[in-house]
Amino acid sequence: MRSHEHFADFADDLRSRRTAVKKELNEQNRLLDATRRHLSVVSEANWLLGEAIRRVQTSFKDTVEKLVTSSIRAVYEKDIEFSLEFEQKGRGLECKPITKEDGEEFDLDGDIGGGLLDLISFTSKIVFWKIQAKGRPIFIFDEPFRFLGHGSTILLVGQLLKRLANELGVQFIIVSHEDELAEIADRSFRVVNKSGIAKVTNNG
């Protein structure tokens, strides 16, 4: 009789263990399904994020290239093209600016290299503002075109400034030694240092 009772207890224990194992297995399967769904959501989110970054990068690239290239051609009247190349560096993204003339990479160490860099720097700042669209549309520059030379080149820069101001609805306040820019400006002021005292006169 005791043997029968012992067997019954053993069978009950096995059934209890089987129930517990099945419950644990069901819980693990539930967790596995939840993990799979989570991984699927993460994978899709990563793809969407990557696609969003790619589109923003493409839009940024196109905007910068078009505005900088058109500005360069307006001033230098040459077939110079500005472009950006993106390259993955570790976990980051590196952006390399490239200028080409007639399809060949342009040497910025040449005769107009300094002036060209001035123009690229100036126009890039305008592009960044245009993309962000933050703050008041007023730009203050101190000698932004010091390497561009004089005469006709500066006159073309002045025309470019007027075009950008009208098209983008911005205002430029520029400190410069170039009389040509002062003559083109809507309003200009001359600052003269006399005996250590700065005097400002309105040129109109």
Helices and strands as residue ranges (DSSP letters): H 2-76, E 80-89, E 92-101, E 104-105, H 113-132, E 138-142, H 152-168, E 171-175, H 179-184, E 189-194, E 197-202
